Amino acid sequence: MKKYILAFALSALAATHAFADEKPSEEEAKKITEALTALGCSGGEMEKESEASGYFEIDDAKCKDGQYDIKLDKNFKLLFMSAD
């Protein structure tokens, strides 16, 4: 029984790691900041999706009219913006 529990725990950990987001590189962070500035926003927590889509997420960006969660495509173009 302990072997099954251990095997399940290890497989769950491996699956979680495979879909984890990562920090954008310095160059990507610079381009994200430029895109946010063009939208009238700044700050927020930046993440790069590690999945095949390669898009970027900015959580809690501060914009002129409130706080938003923003998604940019791999070319740093706006995909989605929602009030937080």
Summary of the structure (lengths in Angstrom):
residues: 84
radius of gyration: 16.7
end to end distance: 44.4
largest distance: 56.7
contacts: 211
relative contact order: 0.16
helix: 36%
strand: 33%
